Amino acid sequence: MNWLGVLAALSGAVAIGAGAFGAHGAGERAASLLRTGGEYQLIHAVAALVAMQLGARGPGWLFVAGAALFAGSLYALALGGPRWLGPVTPLGGATMIAGWLWLAWQLMRR
């Protein structure tokens, strides 16, 4: 089974669900957090699938993991989760950035 592809596809589905909930069922602050998380998660779900097709599975895994940390912490905060989750968001962002840098490095080496 291609776990990277499966998780990337599920990540895209969660991102759409979060965005829809933010647009239709959340207060203003929560909607903003859900929108931001959804945008980044969806972009990185697609990026993971593209990286996988390019044979760059390492960056793809960083995209999926970083999006889970970044968006997941924002979703939790939007739903009233504990404030200590706030510092998790930049860790997810740094992980996504690392994925982009790793992908660039792999593409430069080709």
N, C-alpha and C positions, 0 to 999 in steps of 0.2 A: 504494500500500500504506500502511496506517495503522501506521507504525512504533511510535508510542507505545502503541497497543493491543497490538501483537505483543510488544513488550518487557515490558509490564506482565503479559501472560499468561504469558510465559516466566519472569518474575520470580516469579510465584506458584508455578509448577511447581518452580523451584529451591528456594524456601522450604519447600515440602512435603517435598522430597527431603532437605534439610538437617535438618529436624526429625525425619524418620523415621530417618535415620542416627544422629542424636544419641540418639534413644530406644532404638535397638537395636544400635548397633555402635561406640559411642565410650566412652571413659573419662569419669569424673565431670566433670572440668574442661572437656574438649572438648564433652561433652553440654550443659553450661551455656552455652557460647559458641554452639553450634549452635542451641540453643533460642532464645536471645535474638535472634540474627541472623534466624532463621526467622520469629519473631513479628513483628519490625519489618518485614522484607521483605514478608511476606504482607499485613500491614495496608496498607503503602504501594503494593503492587501493586493492591489494590482501590481505594485512594484515587486512584491515577493513572487507573484506568478511570472512576471517578466524575467526577473533574475533567475528563477528556476529554469525557464526556457533557454536562457543564455548559458546554462550550466554553472551558474554562480549561486550554488545552494547556500553557502555561508552567509552572504549578504541577505539572501531571502529569509533565512532564519532570524537574522538581526531585525529585519523589517517587521516580521510577525511578532517577535518578542517585544521590541520597542513599542510597537503600536498597542500591544496588550497592556504594557505598563503605563504608557502615556494616556491612552483613551480609557483604559480601565480605571485608573485613578480619578480621572475627570468624571466618569460615569458615577463612580461611588460617591464623590463629593456632591454631585448633582442630586443624588438620591438620599443625601443626609448622612453619608459616611463620616468617619472620624477625620478630624483635621490633619492628623499625622500623615494622611495619604497625600497631602499636598506636595511634600518633597519627592514623592515617587514620580510625579509627572516629569520633572526635568531629567530623571534617570532614563525614562522611556525615550525622551527626546534625544538624549545623548546616544542611546542605543541605535535609534533610527539614523542619526548622523553618521555613526560608525558604519552602519550598513551601506550608506551612500558612498562613503570614502573607500570602503573595501571593494565595492562594486567598481568604482572608478579605477582603483589600483589594478583589479583583475582585468578590466577592459584595456588599460594602457599596456599591460604585459602581453596582450595578444598580437 
